[in-house]
Structures are given as C-alpha cells and as structure tokens.
Amino acid sequence: MRKTLVLFILLLSLGSVQAQNHYFPPQGEWQEKEPRELGMNASLLKKAIDFAVQEESDADKNLKVAHYQSAFGREPLGFPVGPMKDRGAAAGLIIYKGYVVGKWGDPHRVDLTFSVAKSLLSTTVGLAYDQGLIKSEKDLVYPYMAPIIPYDPYRLMMNKSDHLHEEDVFDLFGTAHNRKITWEHLLRQTSDWEGTLWGKPDWADRPQGNAAEWLSRPRNEPGTVYKYNDTRVNVLALAILNVWRRPLPQVLKEKVMDKIGASPTWRWTGYENSFIVLDGQIVQSVSGGSHWGGGLFISAYDQARFGYLTMRKGNWDGEQVISKEWIEKSRTPTSVQTNYGFMNYFLNTDKKEIPSAPETAFFHLGAGTNMIYVDEENDLLIVTRWIKNEKKADLVKMVLESLPN
C-alpha cells in the first residue's frame, strides 16, 4: 500500500514538474519574445504575418449583410435570431514554445468566433463527464433528460381554452429515432436528430437533395452518416444544460475560463427565443455557433488561451482543468468522417487538411474564417481571424517554415 502511495505521489510530482517546464501566461498578460530568441527566422515569420493581413476575408464586415450574402442567408428559415456584431479587420497571434512571437490586427478585440464555439460546447460535456454527471459518452441521451419547459411570455396573453391539446413542455428525444442517439453521436455530428429547435428545423440547415424529400426521407441510423448541422449542435447545448442545471456560460467561466486566466470580455449567448424555465429560473440555452446569430463573442487572446489548454492536454500550470482522457477522446477520428473528432476538433488525418503540418495537429475552426491551430509536435499555436478559408493552410505552412530546422 505504501509503495503504491509513493508511486502515486511521484507521478503527481512528475506531472507538476512537466507542467512547470512550460510557460503559462498569467491573467492579463502574455509574455512576448523576439522570434530570433527562439531560433525562428524573423523575416519568414513577418512574411507569414503580412500574408495573413493581405488575405483577409472579403466578406462584408457587417455580419448581418455578410449573412444574407452567403448561402446561410438563402437557406429556408435562414434569418438570424441571435445578436451579431460588426467584425474587425484580420487579426491573430502566433505562439511558439508558449510565447507570443507574432501578432497582427487587434488581438484584444472581441468578435464572434462562429463554430469555434462548438469546441467550448463539447468541453462543457467533457466537464460533465469528468465530474460523473455523464457516465459515458456512449450512453443514450434520453435517460438524462427531463421535460423541457419553454419560456414563452406570449402564452400569458393567449386564450388557454383554444390550446387544450397543446403540450406545455417538449421532449428533445421523444421519437423512436431520437431515442437511439448517444452523447457521442451528437458530439461527432452523426446523430441525424430529427425535429425543430428554436424555430430552426434540422432539414433547413445546409439542405441537400430533393426539397420534396427533406421532411420525409428515411433517417440514417445514428453513427453511420456525418452531417454538419447547427440545429443538432443546439440540441446538444440544450441537453447538456439540462444535465448541469446551470447556464453553460457560468459553467465554462468557473471551470475553464477563470482557471486559464481569460479576460472578463468574452460572452456566450443564444437566441432571442432560446429561453427555458429551469428550476424556477429563466435560463437561456446558448448556441454552438453563429449560423443564425448568437454564439461566442471572444478575443484572439482568449481564443489562444483555450487553444493552449487543449495543446497542453487539458493541463494549465499543473492543474488538470479538462481531463487528459477527454482531450484524447476529442482528438479521436470519427469513423465516418476521419478528419473530425468531437465538435469542433478538426483533425489533420492523413495530412489532408493541412499537408505541411504534422498529422497530429488539429484545429478549432469556425466561419469567418476563425481558426485556432494547435500543433503539439512543434509547440506551436496560431490564432487567425477573418482570413480567407482557402488560405488558412498556406498561412500554417509559412509559419512552419519560419521555425528552427
């Protein structure tokens, strides 16, 4: 027994020592170093930064206008129902061996990050798993759910006698198909969940095929087909809210963002109609992106802190904020979409996404384009905001070329 205890203490000490070997930025600051101090080629790094500025997205900076000019705005029921904010210019950070070696634009500016929010959403599921609120990601979701009571102030003005046969609650997983869905299916976007949430039907998001069959097509068995779908992402957000019984922004702030020294400027919101009554309180269910507005407003520096946490396998200066096990699960390829882990961990499987990068690299990705590139092999982190999507891999290649040989 004593030998086991001694070994356990040694392992804890070793983990603490390993964490101390890395620089972790305190709240409110992030140490900068000249690229040459770390053996980098400063001219090549400057060339990469100039490229990121030059290749800024040409979409309108008014995100409402940009929405309606995009395919999203032309989808059925594609109008925004959450707040949006005019974006800034191209911005970003390059962090090597823990230190800021390059930056452009205004990394302190708070902007929407679109689907990078999915990585923080899946993190709240991981935290529930780590605390035993969810026993396994392979569990069916419906046994964890209670009746959901929407907050609808307009119901106070209606004639209740005209609505005797309408339910006052709703069930996210009430159909035979939806009762087959596990947490993992939702995390990997392979659930094919059916239904409408917050006025957005599952079929209206990135609709495919014959419109006459959008509502009547046979459902895919959960786990067999990957489909990126924000209605189903919002289903996950509402489901995990019901497990935590607390607003997800509060969970994230307390259990992650405060611990990694994030600023007080980030905000995570949902839609104007995504409120429920939970334990006597009116609570907003957040969205996992900004497809229809809402989502995560955050700075590049706070994006970098989250990315740095995932690069260090959930450990921040000796404290295991997210379990290493959950980070590893998040980085495990989905069998039917091998470049995708848990939302929104995009993987570099077979080097298809970023050919110049190691296969072990991954990135948190959202429209805009917003990307947090995480490269543990090279101890490299890149946050790039509002770059053309087709140019993001070129940027990574150029930064990699600036590293010591």
C-alpha positions as CSV (number, residue, x, y, z in Angstrom):
1,M,0.0,0.0,0.0
2,R,2.8,2.4,1.0
3,K,4.7,1.7,-2.3
4,T,1.5,2.4,-4.3
5,L,1.1,5.7,-2.4
6,V,4.7,6.7,-3.0
7,L,4.4,5.9,-6.7
8,F,1.2,7.9,-7.0
9,I,2.9,10.9,-5.3
10,L,5.9,10.6,-7.6
11,L,3.6,10.6,-10.7
12,L,1.8,13.7,-9.4
13,S,5.1,15.4,-8.8
14,L,6.3,14.5,-12.3
15,G,3.2,15.9,-13.9
16,S,3.7,19.1,-11.9
17,V,7.3,19.4,-13.0
18,Q,6.4,18.8,-16.6
19,A,3.7,21.5,-16.4
20,Q,6.3,23.9,-14.9
21,N,8.6,23.3,-17.8
22,H,6.0,25.2,-20.0
23,Y,5.3,28.9,-19.7
24,F,1.7,29.6,-18.8
25,P,0.6,33.3,-19.1
26,P,-0.9,34.9,-16.1
27,Q,-4.2,36.7,-16.3
28,G,-4.0,40.0,-18.2
29,E,-0.7,39.4,-19.9
30,W,1.1,37.1,-22.3
31,Q,4.9,37.4,-22.5
32,E,6.4,38.2,-25.9
33,K,9.7,37.2,-27.3
34,E,11.6,38.2,-30.4
35,P,11.5,35.3,-32.9
36,R,15.3,35.2,-33.0
37,E,15.4,34.5,-29.3
38,L,13.7,31.1,-30.0
39,G,15.7,30.4,-33.2
40,M,13.0,31.4,-35.6
41,N,13.5,33.1,-38.9
42,A,12.1,36.6,-38.3
43,S,11.8,37.5,-42.0
44,L,9.9,34.4,-42.9
45,L,7.6,34.9,-39.9
46,K,7.0,38.5,-41.0
47,K,6.2,37.2,-44.4
48,A,3.6,34.9,-42.9
49,I,2.0,37.7,-40.9
50,D,1.9,40.0,-43.9
51,F,0.2,37.2,-45.8
52,A,-2.5,36.8,-43.1
53,V,-3.2,40.6,-43.3
54,Q,-3.2,40.5,-47.1
55,E,-5.6,37.5,-47.3
56,E,-8.3,39.0,-45.1
57,S,-11.8,37.7,-45.9
58,D,-13.5,39.9,-48.5
59,A,-16.9,39.3,-46.9
60,D,-18.7,42.4,-45.6
61,K,-17.7,43.4,-42.1
62,N,-21.3,43.9,-41.3
63,L,-22.0,40.3,-40.4
64,K,-25.8,40.7,-41.0
65,V,-25.1,41.8,-44.5
66,A,-22.5,39.0,-44.9
67,H,-25.0,36.5,-43.7
68,Y,-27.6,37.4,-46.3
69,Q,-25.0,37.4,-49.0
70,S,-23.9,33.9,-48.1
71,A,-25.5,30.5,-48.6
72,F,-26.7,30.6,-44.9
73,G,-28.9,33.6,-45.6
74,R,-30.5,31.8,-48.5
75,E,-31.4,28.7,-46.6
76,P,-35.1,28.0,-45.7
77,L,-35.8,29.9,-42.5
78,G,-32.2,31.2,-42.6
79,F,-32.8,34.6,-40.9
80,P,-30.7,35.4,-37.8
81,V,-32.4,35.1,-34.4
82,G,-29.4,35.9,-32.2
83,P,-27.3,39.0,-31.8
84,M,-24.5,39.8,-34.3
85,K,-21.7,42.3,-34.2
86,D,-19.7,44.0,-37.0
87,R,-16.3,42.3,-37.2
88,G,-12.9,43.8,-37.1
89,A,-10.0,43.5,-39.5
90,A,-7.8,40.5,-39.9
91,A,-6.2,39.7,-36.6
92,G,-4.2,36.9,-35.0
93,L,-1.4,35.6,-32.8
94,I,1.5,33.2,-33.3
95,I,2.6,31.5,-30.1
96,Y,5.8,29.4,-30.1
97,K,7.0,27.5,-27.1
98,G,4.4,29.3,-25.1
99,Y,5.5,32.9,-26.0
100,V,3.9,35.4,-28.4
101,V,6.3,35.8,-31.3
102,G,4.0,37.4,-33.7
103,K,0.7,39.3,-33.8
104,W,-1.4,41.4,-36.2
105,G,-4.6,43.4,-36.2
106,D,-6.2,43.9,-32.8
107,P,-6.0,40.6,-30.8
108,H,-7.8,42.2,-27.9
109,R,-10.9,42.9,-30.0
110,V,-14.0,40.9,-29.1
111,D,-15.7,39.4,-32.1
112,L,-18.0,36.5,-32.9
113,T,-16.0,33.3,-33.4
114,F,-18.7,31.2,-35.1
115,S,-18.2,27.5,-34.9
116,V,-15.1,27.7,-32.7
117,A,-17.8,27.9,-30.0
118,K,-18.5,24.2,-30.7
119,S,-15.2,23.3,-29.1
120,L,-16.2,25.1,-25.9
121,L,-19.6,23.5,-26.0
122,S,-18.1,20.0,-26.3
123,T,-15.9,21.0,-23.4
124,T,-18.9,21.5,-21.1
125,V,-19.9,17.9,-22.0
126,G,-16.4,16.8,-21.1
127,L,-16.6,18.6,-17.8
128,A,-19.8,16.8,-17.0
129,Y,-18.1,13.5,-17.9
130,D,-15.1,14.3,-15.7
131,Q,-17.4,15.0,-12.8
132,G,-19.5,11.9,-13.3
133,L,-22.7,13.7,-14.3
134,I,-22.4,11.7,-17.5
135,K,-21.2,8.2,-17.0
136,S,-20.1,7.6,-20.6
137,E,-20.3,9.5,-23.9
138,K,-21.7,6.2,-25.3
139,D,-24.8,6.5,-23.1
140,L,-28.1,7.2,-24.7
141,V,-29.1,10.8,-24.1
142,Y,-32.8,10.5,-23.4
143,P,-32.5,8.9,-19.9
144,Y,-30.7,12.0,-18.8
145,M,-33.5,14.3,-19.9
146,A,-36.4,15.8,-18.1
147,P,-39.4,17.6,-19.7
148,I,-38.2,20.9,-21.1
149,I,-40.4,24.0,-20.2
150,P,-40.0,26.8,-22.8
151,Y,-40.2,30.3,-21.5
152,D,-42.8,32.0,-23.7
153,P,-44.2,35.2,-22.3
154,Y,-46.7,35.4,-25.2
155,R,-48.6,32.4,-23.7
156,L,-49.7,34.7,-20.9
157,M,-51.8,36.6,-23.4
158,M,-53.4,33.7,-25.2
159,N,-56.8,32.1,-24.7
160,K,-55.8,28.9,-23.0
161,S,-59.1,27.2,-23.9
162,D,-58.0,27.3,-27.5
163,H,-54.9,25.4,-26.7
164,L,-56.1,22.5,-24.6
165,H,-54.5,19.9,-26.8
166,E,-51.1,21.6,-27.0
167,E,-48.3,20.3,-24.8
168,D,-46.8,22.9,-22.3
169,V,-43.4,21.0,-22.4
170,F,-41.4,19.4,-25.1
171,D,-39.2,16.3,-25.4
172,L,-35.9,16.6,-27.3
173,F,-35.7,12.8,-27.7
174,G,-39.3,11.7,-27.9
175,T,-39.3,10.0,-31.3
176,A,-38.2,6.4,-31.8
177,H,-35.2,7.6,-33.9
178,N,-34.1,10.2,-31.5
179,R,-34.2,7.8,-28.6
180,K,-31.3,5.9,-30.3
181,I,-29.0,8.9,-30.0
182,T,-26.0,8.9,-27.7
183,W,-23.9,11.8,-26.5
184,E,-21.1,10.6,-28.8
185,H,-23.4,10.8,-31.8
186,L,-24.2,14.4,-31.0
187,L,-20.5,15.2,-30.3
188,R,-19.4,13.7,-33.6
189,Q,-22.4,15.1,-35.6
190,T,-23.6,11.7,-36.7
191,S,-26.9,11.7,-34.8
192,D,-29.3,12.6,-37.7
193,W,-31.5,14.0,-35.0
194,E,-35.0,14.9,-36.3
195,G,-37.1,17.8,-35.3
196,T,-37.2,21.6,-34.9
197,L,-35.5,23.6,-32.2
198,W,-35.8,27.4,-31.6
199,G,-37.7,27.6,-34.9
200,K,-35.0,26.0,-37.0
201,P,-35.8,22.6,-38.4
202,D,-33.0,20.1,-38.8
203,W,-33.7,19.9,-42.6
204,A,-33.4,23.6,-43.1
205,D,-29.7,23.7,-42.2
206,R,-27.5,23.1,-45.3
207,P,-30.4,21.3,-47.1
208,Q,-29.4,18.6,-49.6
209,G,-31.1,16.7,-52.4
210,N,-34.7,16.9,-53.5
211,A,-36.7,19.5,-51.5
212,A,-39.8,17.4,-51.7
213,E,-38.0,14.7,-49.6
214,W,-36.5,17.0,-46.9
215,L,-39.2,16.1,-44.4
216,S,-40.0,12.6,-45.5
217,R,-36.6,11.0,-46.2
218,P,-35.6,7.8,-44.2
219,R,-33.5,8.6,-41.2
220,N,-29.9,7.4,-41.1
221,E,-29.0,5.1,-38.2
222,P,-27.2,7.2,-35.6
223,G,-23.4,6.9,-36.0
224,T,-23.5,6.0,-39.7
225,V,-23.5,9.3,-41.5
226,Y,-21.8,12.6,-40.7
227,K,-23.7,15.8,-41.3
228,Y,-22.6,19.2,-40.0
229,N,-25.8,20.7,-38.7
230,D,-26.3,23.6,-36.3
231,T,-29.8,22.6,-35.2
232,R,-28.3,19.4,-33.8
233,V,-25.5,21.3,-32.2
234,N,-28.1,23.4,-30.4
235,V,-29.8,20.1,-29.3
236,L,-26.5,19.1,-27.6
237,A,-26.3,22.6,-25.9
238,L,-29.9,22.2,-24.5
239,A,-29.3,18.6,-23.5
240,I,-26.1,19.4,-21.5
241,L,-27.8,22.4,-20.0
242,N,-30.4,20.1,-18.5
243,V,-27.6,17.9,-17.1
244,W,-25.7,20.8,-15.5
245,R,-28.9,22.6,-14.4
246,R,-26.9,25.8,-14.7
247,P,-26.3,28.2,-17.6
248,L,-23.4,26.9,-19.7
249,P,-21.6,30.3,-19.7
250,Q,-21.4,30.1,-15.9
251,V,-20.1,26.5,-16.1
252,L,-17.5,27.5,-18.6
253,K,-16.4,30.6,-16.7
254,E,-16.0,28.8,-13.4
255,K,-14.4,25.6,-14.5
256,V,-12.3,26.7,-17.5
257,M,-12.0,30.3,-18.4
258,D,-11.2,31.7,-15.0
259,K,-8.7,29.0,-14.4
260,I,-6.8,29.7,-17.6
261,G,-6.7,33.5,-17.0
262,A,-9.2,34.5,-19.7
263,S,-10.3,38.1,-19.7
264,P,-13.7,39.2,-18.5
265,T,-14.7,40.3,-22.0
266,W,-16.0,37.1,-23.6
267,R,-19.7,36.4,-23.8
268,W,-21.7,33.3,-24.8
269,T,-25.2,33.8,-25.9
270,G,-28.1,32.0,-27.6
271,Y,-31.2,33.2,-29.5
272,E,-34.0,35.7,-28.7
273,N,-36.3,32.7,-28.3
274,S,-34.0,30.0,-26.7
275,F,-35.1,30.5,-23.1
276,I,-36.5,27.8,-20.8
277,V,-37.7,27.7,-17.3
278,L,-35.2,25.6,-15.3
279,D,-35.6,25.0,-11.5
280,G,-37.8,28.2,-11.3
281,Q,-35.3,30.4,-13.2
282,I,-35.4,31.7,-16.7
283,V,-32.3,30.4,-18.4
284,Q,-31.0,30.9,-22.0
285,S,-29.8,27.9,-23.9
286,V,-26.7,29.0,-25.8
287,S,-25.9,28.2,-29.4
288,G,-22.9,26.3,-30.6
289,G,-22.1,28.8,-33.3
290,S,-23.3,31.9,-35.1
291,H,-25.1,30.4,-38.1
292,W,-28.2,32.2,-37.0
293,G,-26.5,34.8,-34.9
294,G,-25.6,34.5,-31.2
295,G,-22.8,32.3,-30.1
296,L,-19.4,33.2,-28.6
297,F,-18.0,36.7,-28.6
298,I,-14.3,36.4,-27.7
299,S,-10.9,38.0,-28.3
300,A,-8.0,36.3,-30.1
301,Y,-6.0,36.3,-26.8
302,D,-8.8,34.3,-25.1
303,Q,-9.1,32.0,-28.1
304,A,-5.4,31.4,-27.7
305,R,-5.7,30.5,-24.0
306,F,-8.3,27.9,-24.8
307,G,-6.2,26.5,-27.7
308,Y,-3.1,26.5,-25.4
309,L,-5.1,24.5,-22.8
310,T,-6.0,21.9,-25.4
311,M,-2.4,21.7,-26.6
312,R,-1.3,21.0,-23.0
313,K,-3.8,18.2,-22.9
314,G,-6.2,20.0,-20.6
315,N,-3.5,20.9,-18.0
316,W,-2.9,24.5,-17.0
317,D,0.2,25.2,-14.9
318,G,-0.2,21.9,-13.1
319,E,-4.0,21.8,-12.7
320,Q,-5.9,19.3,-14.9
321,V,-8.7,21.6,-16.0
322,I,-10.1,19.2,-18.5
323,S,-9.2,15.5,-18.2
324,K,-6.5,14.2,-20.5
325,E,-8.9,11.4,-21.3
326,W,-11.5,13.8,-22.6
327,I,-8.9,15.6,-24.8
328,E,-7.8,12.3,-26.2
329,K,-11.4,11.3,-26.9
330,S,-12.0,14.7,-28.6
331,R,-9.0,14.1,-30.9
332,T,-10.1,10.6,-31.9
333,P,-11.2,10.5,-35.6
334,T,-14.9,9.8,-36.3
335,S,-15.2,6.6,-38.2
336,V,-17.4,8.1,-41.0
337,Q,-15.6,11.4,-41.1
338,T,-11.9,10.8,-40.2
339,N,-10.9,14.5,-40.2
340,Y,-13.4,15.2,-37.4
341,G,-13.2,14.4,-33.7
342,F,-15.7,15.8,-31.1
343,M,-17.1,19.1,-32.2
344,N,-15.2,21.2,-33.2
345,Y,-11.8,19.4,-33.2
346,F,-10.8,19.2,-36.9
347,L,-8.0,16.7,-37.4
348,N,-5.2,16.6,-39.8
349,T,-5.8,12.9,-40.6
350,D,-3.5,11.7,-43.5
351,K,-2.4,15.4,-43.7
352,K,-5.5,16.1,-45.9
353,E,-6.4,19.4,-44.3
354,I,-3.0,21.0,-43.9
355,P,-0.4,19.0,-45.9
356,S,2.6,20.9,-44.4
357,A,1.6,20.2,-40.8
358,P,2.1,17.0,-38.7
359,E,-0.8,14.5,-38.8
360,T,-1.1,15.0,-35.0
361,A,-2.0,18.7,-35.5
362,F,-5.6,19.8,-35.0
363,F,-7.6,23.0,-35.2
364,H,-10.7,24.6,-33.7
365,L,-12.5,26.1,-36.8
366,G,-15.3,28.5,-37.4
367,A,-16.6,30.5,-40.3
368,G,-15.1,33.9,-41.0
369,T,-12.6,32.2,-41.1
370,N,-11.7,31.8,-37.4
371,M,-9.1,29.2,-36.7
372,I,-7.1,28.1,-33.6
373,Y,-4.3,25.8,-35.0
374,V,-2.8,23.5,-32.4
375,D,0.5,21.8,-33.1
376,E,1.9,19.9,-30.1
377,E,4.8,18.4,-32.1
378,N,6.1,21.9,-32.9
379,D,4.9,23.5,-29.7
380,L,3.1,26.0,-32.0
381,L,-0.2,27.7,-31.7
382,I,-1.7,30.0,-34.3
383,V,-4.9,32.1,-33.9
384,T,-6.1,33.6,-37.2
385,R,-9.2,35.6,-37.6
386,W,-11.0,36.7,-40.7
387,I,-8.7,35.0,-43.2
388,K,-10.0,33.5,-46.4
389,N,-10.8,29.9,-45.7
390,E,-8.7,28.6,-48.7
391,K,-5.7,30.5,-47.4
392,K,-5.5,29.1,-43.8
393,A,-3.4,26.1,-44.8
394,D,-0.9,28.4,-46.6
395,L,-0.6,30.5,-43.5
396,V,0.3,27.5,-41.4
397,K,2.8,26.4,-44.0
398,M,4.5,29.7,-44.0
399,V,4.7,29.8,-40.2
400,L,6.1,26.3,-40.0
401,E,8.8,27.4,-42.5
402,S,9.9,30.1,-40.0
403,L,10.6,27.5,-37.3
404,P,14.2,26.3,-36.5
405,N,15.3,23.5,-38.7
